[in-house]
């Protein structure tokens, strides 16, 4: 779990494998052990019989996945209930959400982001987000960039990609249907957004999620 990946790396057990660790230390893991394929955004990774996870809470997800693999989904769910934790997140889920990445201090900007998250399927021009924040378009654009480091359009794109990731990993919906459901005008626009933000197209995210479920 977490920085335990460094111990596995030192023994050579991770050579040639996919692995993860806490996002803050993932670059160091990759630099020190270039023979490992470090995937910094993943909650946990199972590469055959070697498992690695992000922080401590992600270790709970990893443990529940191990229980599910060995004993089935019902026992894993019962354990989750006993621990009073939500049933496990998939290994391909991001270590922290688009909302937490931006971390605005202003209540008005948080209101706009929450509005965007709840209305992703609808058009979300800056005028509509400014109205949700109860600011003029000019005030909103300036405050949003200052608070998040991103333009409103880029932030909405992040939220849509994150929502699409969850649907890709949790089911078998056609990619075209997912793109429409999260507000992308067409699958190609969603593909470009995925490649820009994650370096992989949606199909690769879906394959990785299936690999985690199969192992």
Residue pairs with C-beta under 8 A, 6 or more apart in sequence:
1 52
1 53
1 55
1 56
1 58
1 59
1 62
2 21
2 22
2 53
2 54
2 55
2 56
2 58
2 59
3 21
3 22
3 25
4 52
5 14
5 19
5 20
5 21
5 29
5 52
6 21
6 25
6 29
6 32
8 14
8 19
8 50
8 52
9 19
9 29
9 32
9 33
9 36
13 50
14 33
14 35
14 36
14 50
14 52
15 33
15 35
15 36
16 35
16 36
16 37
17 36
17 37
17 47
17 48
17 50
18 36
18 37
18 39
18 45
18 47
19 29
19 36
19 37
19 38
19 39
19 45
19 47
19 50
19 52
20 26
20 38
20 39
20 40
20 41
20 42
20 43
20 44
20 45
20 52
20 53
20 54
21 29
21 38
21 40
21 52
21 53
21 54
22 54
22 55
22 95
23 40
23 41
23 54
23 95
23 96
26 38
26 40
27 40
29 36
29 38
30 36
30 38
30 40
39 45
40 95
41 94
41 95
41 198
42 54
42 91
42 92
42 93
42 94
42 95
43 53
43 54
43 58
43 61
43 62
43 89
43 90
43 91
43 92
43 93
43 94
43 95
44 51
44 52
44 53
44 54
44 58
44 59
44 61
44 62
44 65
44 91
44 212
45 51
45 52
45 53
45 91
45 212
46 65
46 91
46 211
46 212
46 215
47 215
48 215
51 62
51 65
51 66
53 59
53 61
53 62
54 95
55 95
58 89
58 95
60 83
60 85
60 88
61 88
61 89
61 91
62 91
64 76
64 79
64 80
64 87
64 88
65 76
65 88
65 91
65 212
67 75
67 76
67 79
68 75
68 76
68 88
69 215
76 87
76 88
77 87
80 86
80 87
80 88
90 169
90 170
90 209
90 212
90 213
91 208
91 209
91 212
92 165
92 169
92 205
92 208
92 209
92 212
93 165
93 166
93 169
94 162
94 165
97 162
98 155
98 158
98 159
98 161
98 162
99 113
99 117
99 159
101 158
102 113
102 147
102 148
102 149
102 150
102 155
102 158
103 148
104 110
104 113
104 144
104 147
104 148
105 147
106 143
106 147
108 133
108 134
108 135
108 140
108 143
109 133
109 143
109 144
109 147
109 148
111 132
111 133
111 134
112 129
112 130
112 132
112 133
112 140
112 144
112 152
113 155
113 159
115 129
115 132
116 124
116 129
116 132
116 155
116 156
116 159
117 159
117 163
120 156
120 159
120 160
120 163
120 182
120 183
121 180
121 181
121 182
121 183
122 183
123 183
124 152
124 156
124 183
126 137
126 140
126 141
126 152
126 153
127 137
129 140
129 144
129 152
129 156
130 136
130 137
130 139
130 140
130 141
133 140
133 143
135 143
140 152
141 151
141 152
144 150
144 151
144 152
144 155
145 151
148 155
150 158
156 183
157 193
157 197
158 197
160 182
160 183
160 184
160 190
160 193
161 190
161 193
161 194
161 197
161 198
163 182
164 178
164 179
164 182
164 184
164 190
164 194
164 202
165 205
167 173
167 178
167 181
167 182
168 175
168 178
168 202
168 205
168 206
168 209
169 205
169 206
169 209
170 209
173 181
175 187
175 190
175 202
175 203
175 206
176 187
178 190
178 202
179 186
179 187
179 189
179 190
182 190
184 190
184 193
187 202
190 202
191 201
191 202
194 200
194 201
194 202
194 205
195 201
198 205
